[in-house]
């Protein structure tokens, strides 16, 4: 389990388990643009965000 910090839509940092987070994004937010909620934090998931998550995951 690797924890990383990512910024939500309001600019606040939140720590997530990058493996679980990426798995969820790949399963439920694979295409287009949508909003993901994580512990009261919201993230606009688009291609740029997916690229960022994939990059963080690959750094593991």
QUIVEN-V487356 format. One line per field, one symbol per residue. ss: DSSP state (a for helix, b for strand, c for the rest). phi: phi as a letter, one per 20 degrees, with the letter a starting at -180 (. if undefined). psi: psi as a letter, one per 40 degrees, with the letter a starting at -180 (. if undefined). A space follows every 10 residues. Layout:
# QUIVEN-V487356
ss: ???
phi: ???
psi: ???
This chain:
# QUIVEN-V487356
ss: ccbbbbbccc ccbbbbbaaa aaaaaaaacc cccbbbbbcc bbbbbcaaaa aaaaaaaacc
phi: .decdceefe neececffff ffgfffedcf cmcbdddcln ddceecffff fffffffffg
psi: hhhihihaee eihhhihddd dddddddefd iahihhhhfe iihhhadddd dddddddde.
